[in-house]
Amino acid sequence: MKSSQTFKKKRKINIKKLLIPILSLLVIVAIFISVYTSVFLPWNNVFLEVDKNKITYDEINYQIYLAAKTLNAQLPSLTSSDPKELVAAKNVLQLAYVNTISDTILKNLSEKNNLKVSQTEINNYVNNLKEEIGKDFTNKDLALEDFLITINVSKNSFPKIVEKLLLAKKEEDELTKNISVSEKEVKDFYNDFWTAYTSDQNKKDAYFKENYSLIEKDALTNKKNNYVNQTLRQTLIRDNINLIKVDNPYKKLMRFWYGTFLGTDIPEIYRITNIQDLLT
């Protein structure tokens, strides 16, 4: 009887001794989870940062789609062994990076200038895309959802991406509102693109006179677009280059996890990248 009581006492003592390391371990785990959640996790979907504005992978993926559409190219694949496909892919990515970064800067300027985008404008953009994507489908909402999945863009993040695009466009319009075209520029534009207006060369001059206002508007739009793409975007990036950060805490953690802890190759998206490498 006495020996049995002694065993129980020893067991109680051992359990008490175990509680200290267990509690310590739980505290360490709790601290790690807290730090991970507050410091690292908010950056897990961040591609880069421009003046404290986070650009997510969702946003860059949509810009890649827009860039491919602009260049009339395929969505990029850097795993191809075809040199021409690799060049085309890099061109698409470079345009997407330039547009994304400059749009972020334009959006920041738009906020300083108190420009606003209404929910109606956002809805109109989404509906127009829905009509474009879903023109051959009965269920256009489902077609849009499938499209967003295909280009790796979250459905929930898409409205915010659209809002930013529209804000950037409004600031772009402000910065180009004083650009005008001369009559000579309108004529030169028409001579370059007249086949887009009429297929009958005999009616070329007559069409120009009858539709001058329309052609002038198109020439002005073309001039503004050229200025934005060839000058404005590059200037904005150059002037704000020191505010652009590619690295972040989550990428650093992943480099430690793969490279130091596991001792394996670090995935491409977590490697240290210079901003100039993305833009050139």
TAGITA-V380349 format. One record per run of one state. SS is the DSSP state (hx for helix, st for strand, lp for the rest). FROM is the first residue (numbers start at 0). TO is the last residue. If there is no record, write none. Layout:
BEGIN
ss->(SS/SS)
from->(FROM/FROM)
to->(TO/TO)
END
This chain:
BEGIN
ss->(lp/hx/lp/st/lp/st/hx/lp/hx/lp/hx/lp/hx/lp/hx/lp/hx/lp/hx/lp/hx/lp/hx/st/lp/hx/lp/hx/lp/hx/lp)
from->(0/1/43/45/50/52/56/70/82/112/118/133/139/150/154/175/182/196/200/210/211/239/240/243/245/248/262/267/270/274/279)
to->(0/42/44/49/51/55/69/81/111/117/132/138/149/153/174/181/195/199/209/210/238/239/242/244/247/261/266/269/273/278/279)
END
